[in-house]
Amino acid sequence: MQPDQVTPRLAPQMADYDRLGGAVDWRPYLMFFQPPNFSSPAVTTDRFGFRPTIDAAGRRVTVDDVASEAVNLVIGNSVSFGVGATSDAASLTSRLAATAAERWLNFSGRAFGAMQELVLFQSYRHKLGRVRRVVLLTGLNDFYLFYAPKMFDEIFGIFFF
């Protein structure tokens, strides 16, 4: 069986992630991000391109919903974004929100390195109320990128794309 025939059978939701990845939204300083207002059965994004969290009551929570209340953040790359999850409710932040009954937001970007994650946080921090906890699920892309490319900028390091 060909590899391209296996994925649709074992993980059909990955077609939605492929469509999401094909619609890159270019951003100043950040380089790229998920496109805003993307919608599919497996993954959606809000008006900024963040993946929403589904809270314990089944409500969709976005950056716009937490401007005046305490929030927890997960910051990272594709893993913390939830690539492969079968729905927004199955993402890490949604699972945390369901068990902790607190507000959680997904501040992650697909294919991001640590510097991009920091720029993303700094760029959107003013949209949030008080931040209680920050969970960093990051680093693997930086390890890979350090060893993989032939070109390297000694100041800014390396990045995808």
N, C-alpha and C positions, 0 to 999 in steps of 0.2 A: 504494500500500500504506500502511495506517495505521501510525504510529510504534509503537503498542503491539503490532503484529504482527511487527515487525522484530526487536526485542530477543530474544524467545524463539528465533528462528531463528539469530541470530548469536551470542548469548551466553546459552544456556539456564541457566547457573549463576547468573545474576542473580536468578532466582526464589528461590533459596536466600537470597541477601542481602536480598531484599525481606522474606522471612519473618523473618530475623534482626532486621531493622530494625523490624518490627512487634511485637517482643517486648522492648521497652526495659525495662531494669532500673534503677529509680530508686535513686540512692546519695547519702548525705549528702556535702556539700561538693563532690562531683564532678558532681552533677546526675544523670547517666545513664551507663549502660555497657551493653556487650553482655550479654545474659542468660547466666547460668551453665548449663553442661551442655547447650548447644544442639548439635544434631547434624543434619547434612544431608550429601549427597554432596560439596558444594563447600566448606563451612565448618563448623567445630566450635568450641566453646569449652570451657574447663576449668571446674572448680568455682567459680572466681572470675569468669569471663567473659572471660579472656584467650584469644586464639587460640593453640593449641599449635604448636610447631615440630616438623617431622619431620626427624630428624637424618640423618647420612650413612648410618647402618645401617638407616634406615627406621623407627626408633622414635619414638614420640610423646613430646615433652619439654614439661613444664609447670613452673609455679612450684614445685610440690611436689617436683619431681625435682632441684632444684639448690640446696637449702638449705645444703649443705655443700661446694659446689665453685664454682670460678670460672665466671662467666657473662658473656656480652655481651648488651647490650640494644639493641633498636631502639625508639625512642620517637617517637610521632607521631600522625597522624590516619588517615583512611580509606585513604590511599595506602599508608602503612606497615603498616596492619592487613592490607591485601591484598585490598580490595574488588575483585572481578572475577576473582581467581585461581580457577582451575578446581578446586583442592583445597588443603588445608593444605600439602601438599608443594610446591605451586607458589607459596607466599607468599614474600616477601622474606627473612624470617628462616630459612625452611627452605632456601632457595637458598644463603644465607650459611653455614648449618650444613653443607650438603653439600659446599661448596667449601673451607671453612676447617677442617673437622673439629674444630670447637669448639662449645661450648654457646652457643646463641643463644635469647633469649626475645623475644617480641613484646609490648611494653608500650604498645600503641597503642589508641586508642579512635576509633570511627567518629564523624565530625562534631565532633571535638575541636578546641579552640583551645589555645594554648600554656599558659595557666593551668591548664586541665583536665589537660593532659599532666603538668605539674609536680605537681599534687595527686595524680594517679594514682601517679606514681613515689614520692612521699613516703609515700603511704599503704601501699604494698606493699614498700617497701625492706627492711623488717625480715624479710621472708620469703626474702630472697636471701642467698647467700654473698658472696664477694668479687666485685665488679663490675669487670671488666677494661676493657671498652670500652662506650661509649654512642654510638650513631648516632642523631642527631636528623634525622628526615625530617618537617619541620613547617613551618608558616608560611602556607601558601596560604589556609587557612580564616581566619586572622587578617587577612590582606590583604582578602579578600572581605568579611568581617564589618565591617571598619572603614568601608567605603564603602557597604554595602548597606542597613543598617537606618535607620529614621528616629529610633529611640530609642537613646540611648547613655548608659551610666553612666560618669561620668568616673573613678571609682575602679576598678571591676571590668571595664570595657570591655563587650564584647558577646559573645553566645554563641548557638548554635542552640537552638531550643525556648524 
